[in-house]
Amino acid sequence: SACRLCIMRKLPSLLARTLTSGTSASPGLPDMIEVRSKLRDIVGASTNWRDHVQAMQERKALHTLLAKRQEDLPPRRMKDSYLEVILPLGSQPEIREKYLNVHNSVRFGRILEDLDSLGVLICYTHTKQEMQPRSPLSIVTALVDKINLRQKIIHPDCDIKFTGNVSWVGKTSMEVKMHMLQLHNGDYNPVLDATFVMVARDPENKRPAFVNPLIPESPEEQEIFKQGELNKLKRIDFSTASLLKMAPTAEERNIVHDIFLNTLDTRQEGEGTMSFQSRKLPPNSVWMEDTKLKGLQICHPEERNIFNRIFGGFLMRKAFELAWATACSYGGSRPFITSVDDIMFQKPVEVGSLLLLSGQVCYTEKNYIQIRVHSEVYNANTREHHTTNIFHFTFISENEVPQVVPKTYGGKYPIKSMLYLDGKRHFTAVLKEI
C-alpha cells in the first residue's frame, strides 16, 4: 500500500485519476488543515491578526530571491507538483458538521474553499526553491476557469480525495487541474473536475513575478499542456467578444427582438397606438428584475488569506450560497450545481470591507437556471463602490422552471437584455462541457 501511494504521488492527475478511481482509503495523505498550515509556513504568515503588518514587512527581504528572468529558473515536470489530499468525512466524523447542509449532503461552498487552498499549494510546490523554506512568491487565484460536476450529490459520510497538478505555465501564471473523488464501496469515484488559473507576484503582492517553466514529458502530458494553451486562447476570444466590448451578433439581436415582440401588450387597439413601454409578461415567465437576491458580508480577520486579504475561497462560498438561494427561490425546488465558470478575481478584498453581493437569474432553459452574482466592496469612508468579482453558476432544478424575460427596447432596463445574452453565452459554453 505504501509503495502504491509512493507511485501515485509521482503521477500527473490525468493518470492518477485513472488509478484512484479504484483505490481504497489512504490514511497517510495530508488533510485540508495541513494544506492551510503548510501555506502559512511557506509564506511566513502570522496566526495573530495584530502581527499581520510585521509579518508582511518581513516578506520584503525575500525580494532578493526573485528570478530576473524565467530562463534562470529550473524547469519542472507535471509530476513534480502533483498532490493528493484527503478530506476524511467518513473516517473522521468530527469534521463532518462544517461540511453538512440541511439536505444531508456536502456544502459545495466548502468544496470551493478547499479547491482554492489546494490550487495555491500546488503552485507553491511547482515553484519551490531547494533549501529555501520561505517562498518569495505571492501566489493568488486569478481565475476559476471552470468546475464541472459529474454527480448531483456529494455524500457527507464518505471520505473525499482531491488530486491535482500544474498543467500549463506562462511567464507569470499557472493553470492547475484538480479532481475530486469520493470513496464509495471501497472505490474512489470521480465527482468533479476543476481548472484554476493562478498568478505569481512579488513578496509584497505588488508586481508580477516569474515562475518555473513546465516541461511535458509524455504524449499524454503534451496533450494536457496543449489544452492549457487552447484554454488561454479561448479566454482571450471570449473576453474580446464580450458584450462590454462588442455589439451582439445578428442572431442575438434577433433573439432580443423576438422577446420584445412576445412581450408587447397587443390589447391596445391598432399598431399605431402601441407603445414600447406597454409590456405584458408571457405565460409561465418572470421579469428578470424580479429575480434578484442581495446579501451583505462584513469581512472579519477570520476570513483572511495568507496575505491578509479576504480568502478567495470564502468569496466563492458566499457567492455560491447566494446563487443557490436565488435559484431555489426562482425554481421553487431544490437546485443542484452543475457548473461554475469564468470567475475573474478583479480586485482584492481588504479585511474590514463591507462586501455587497447581488444574485440574479439571467437565463433559463428547461430545468436549467443560469445565475450571475455581482460582488462589490463599499468603502464607508469614501462612500465608493468597487466591483471585485463576477460569478457565473449553472444549476439544474428538480422541476422545469419559468422562463426569465428581460425588459428590453426602452424603459429603464435595456441592460437586462445584455445580461440575458451574456447568461445565454455562458450557459451554451457550459452545455458543451457537460
N, C-alpha and C positions, 0 to 999 in steps of 0.2 A: 504493500500500500504506500509506504514512504517513498519507494523507488518510483512508483507510478506518479505520485504527486510531484516528485522532482522533475520528471519528464514533462508533466503537464505545464509546469511553470515556465518551461522554455519554448512553449509553442505559441504562435500568434493566435488571436482569438478565433479566426475562421476555423483553424484546425482544432483548437481547443473545444469549440462549441460541438464539433462532431463527437469528440471523446466524452465531454462532460454530460452529454445527453443520456449517457448510460452509466454514470458514475455515482456510487453511493456517497453518503455524507463524508466530508473530510474535516475532522475535528482540528487539524493542525493549522488551518487557514486563519489569517487575521480577520477581525471583525471591523465594523464601521467605527467603533470607539477608537480602535488602534489606528485606523486610517486618519482620523482627525487629530489624534495625538501626534502621529508621525508628521503631519503637515505643520503643526505648531513647532516641532523640533527643527524641521528643515528651514523654516523662516526665522525662528527665534522669537515667535510671538509670545506676548505676555498673557498669563491667565488672569491677571488683575487689570481691570479697566483703568485704575488710577495710574498704572505703569505704562499704558499703551504709547504715550508720547515718547518716553525714554526708549522703549523697545524699538520704535520706528527710527529714532535718532541713531541707534546702534547699527542699524542696517546700512547707513550711509557709507560706513567703512568698507562695505562689500563691493563698492563701485570698481575697485582695482581688479576684481576677479572677472569682470565682464570681458567678453571677447570683442576685439576691434573689428574682426571680420568673421563671417560664418566659416570660412575656409580654415580658420585657426582651431576650430572645434572638432574633436574626433567624431567620425560618422558612427551612427548607431543602427542596430538591426531592430526589426519589429519585436523579436522575442526578448530583446533587452528591456523593453518597457512593459512586457506582459505581466499582469497581476490577476490574482484571484482573491476575492474577499467573501467571507461568509456573513450572512445575516441569520443568526440562529433562532428563528422564531419558533421552531419545533423543539429543538434541544435545550433552549434556554427561555422558558415561557415568561420569565420575569420581565423581559424586554418587549413582550408582545403588546402590552397596553398602549405604548406610544404609537404603535402602527395600526391599531384596531379602529375600524369605523363601525357605524351603527348597523350596517348590513352584515357584520361579521366577516368582512374581508379586509384586505390591507389598504390603508390610506395611500393613494397614489402620490399625493403631495409629499409624503415622507420618502418615497422612492426617488422623486425628483431631487430632493436634498442629497440623498446618498449618491446618486449618479454624478451630481455636481462635484462633491468632495472627491469621489474616486477619479473622475476625469482629471482633476488638478494633480492628484498624487501620481497618476500615470505619466503626466507630462514632466513632473519633477524627477521621476525615475528615468525617463528618457534623457534628461539634461544633467543628471547627477555628475558632479566632478569628483574624481578619485581623491581621497584624503581630505575632502572638504565637507564637513558635516552641515554647514550652513550654505544655502543656495543664494547667489547674488540676484537671482531672477525673481520677479514678482509675476507669477502665472495666474491669469484670471480668465474667466469664461467670457468669450466674445459673442458666441452664438450657439444656440441649440438648433442645429440644422434640421434634425428630425428624430422623433421617437415613435416607433411603430409597435403596437401591441399585438401579440399573437393569441392572447387569451383574455376573455372578459373578466374573469375572477382571479385575484391573487389571494391564495389561502393564507389565513393568519396563523396557522399552527403547523406549517411545514417550512423547513429551512430553505433559505434563498441563497444562491450563489451569483455573485457578479464577476464577470471576466472582462478584460479589456486591454488594449494596447494602442500606441500611437500608430496611425495607419497612413498618414501623409504629413509632410513637413514643407513649409515655405521658408522664408528667411527668418521671420519672427513669429510665425504662427504654426500651430499643430492641429491636425484633425485626430480625434480619438474615437475609436469604435468600441462600444461597450455592449455586453449582452447580459441579460438576467435570466437565470434558470431557477426552477423550483423543484425541490425534492418531492417525488410522489411515487409511492410503491417501490422505493429503493432506487429510482432513476431520477436524474435531473433532466427536466423538460424545459424547452425554450419558452419564455414568457414575453420578452421584449428585446428589441434591438435599438440602439441609440447611437447617434453621431453628433458629437460636440466639436466646436472649434475653440481652441484656447489661444491666447496671445501671451507672449513673454515681454515683460517690461523691466526697467532697471530697478535697483533695490528700493527706490522711493516711489515706484509705480508712476513715473512721470514720462518716460520715453521708451520707445521700442528697444528690444534687446535681441541679439542673435541667438538662435538655438541650434543644437547639433543637427546636421543633415541626417536623412534617413536612407539607408541602403536596402532596397528589397532584394531578397536572396533567391527565392524560388519563383517559378512562373505564377504560382498562386499569389505570392506576395506582390509581384509586379502588377498583377491584375487589381489587387486591393489599392495599391499606390496610384495606379492609373485612374481608378474610380474616384480617389480623393481629388485628383486634378480636375476630373469632369464635374465633381460636386462644386468645386470652386467656380468653374466657368458657368455652371447653372445658376449659382447665386448671383454672379455678375449680370447674367442675362435677365434674371428675374427682377433684379434691382433696376436695371436700365429700362425695362418695360413697365416699371411701376407707374400706377395711375397718378402718383405725385409728380411724375416727370413727363409722361406721355398721355395723349388723349386715348380714350377707349377705342378698341378696334371696331370695325364696321359691324361685326357680329354682336359685340357687346352693346353698341348703340341701339341696335335693333331690339335686343332683349329689354333694355330700359324703356324704349318706346312702346313695346308690347305691354309692359307692366302699366305704363301710363294709360294706354288705351283701355286696358282691363279695369282700371280704377276710375275711369271717367263716370260721372253721375249722368246717365242718359235719361233720367226722369225729367230733366229740363227740356222744355219744348224747343225744337229746332236747333240745328247745328250752330247757327249764328249766335244763339244766346248762351251756348256752353261756355264755361269758364275753366281756366287752368286750375283755379283754386277749388272748384267743386269736385270733390272726390268721394268715392264710396269704397268701402272695403269689400273685396270679393268674398264669397263663402269660404269658411274654414281658413281664414287668413288673419294675420295680426300685423298692425303697423309696426315697422322696425323701431320707431322711437318709443314704443310702449314695452320694449323688451329689456330695458336697462335695469341693472342692479349695481349699486355702488357700495364701496367699503372704505374705511379709514383705518390706518395702522400707525401707531406710534412706534418708531424704530428704536428699541431699547438696546443697550450694550450686549444683552444676552444673545442677540441675533447677529453679532458682528462676525466677520470672517478673520482670517489670519492677518489681514492688512488693515483691520479696524474700520472697514466699511461694512455695510449690511451684506450678509451672505447671499449670493445669487440664488442658491437653492431655496432659501427662505422666501425670497421674492417670487420664485416659481411656485412654491407651495401655496402661498396666499392667493396668487393669481389663479391657479388651478381650482382652488376651493371656491372662489367667487364664480369662476366659469361653470363649475359643476352645479352650483346653486342656481345660476342663470338658466342652464339647460334643464335642470329639474323643474324649476318654476314654469318654464316655457312649455315643456313637453308633457307635464302632468304625470310623469312616471320616472322611474329611476334611469338616469343616463349612464352609459359606460364609455369611458375614454377609449378611443381607437387610435388617435394620433396627436402628436404635438409637433409643430413645425415652425421654423423661421422665427425663433425668439432672439431678437437682437438686443444686447445689453449696450444701450447708447450712452448712459452716464451712470457713474457710481452713485449709490445712495448712502448718504452720511448718517452715522449714528445720531439720533435725536431728531431726524427728519419726520415730518408728517407725510405719510405715504397715502396717496389717494388712488383708489382702484375703481375702474368703471368697466363693467362687463356688459356685452351686448350681443344678441343674436344677429348675425349679419347675413346668413344664408341657410336655407333648409332644403332638403331633398329626401322625400320619403321618410325614413326613420332617422336620418342624419341631421345633426344640428352643428353648424359652424359658429363658434364663439370667438369674439375678439375682446381682449382685455387691454385697456389702456392704463398705464401706470405713470403717475407723475408725483413729484415731490413739491410740497408747499413750504416756502421759507416764511415763517411768521414775522421775521424782522423786516424783510424787503417786500413781503407780500407778492412774491413772484412764484409762478408755477413753471416747472421744467419737466418735460417728458423724459422718462428714464427707460421705459420698455414698452414694446407692443407684443402681446402674446397671442398665439393662434392655437385653438384647441378644437379637435373634431370629436364629437360624441355621437353614439348611436343610442336611440331611445328604445324602450321596450315596445312602444306603440308608434304608429305613424303620427307625425307631428303636423300642426298647421303650417301653412306657407307664410314665411315672413315677407312683408311687402314694404319697399321703401317709398316714401313720398318723393316724387320727382317732378321735374318740369315746373319750376317756380315754387313759390312759397318759401318757408324758412328752411326746408330740408333738402336742397339739391345734393348736399354732401352724402346723404343716405344712399343714393344710388351708386356713388363711388365705393362706399363701404360694402354694399351688396355685391358689386362686381369684384372687389378685392377678396371678399369672402368666397365667392364662386371660384376664383382663380386658385385660392389655397385649397379649397375642397377638391377641385379637379386634380391638382398635383398630388394630394393625399390619396385619392382614389386610385391613381396609377400605381402607388406604392403598395396599397393593401389589396 
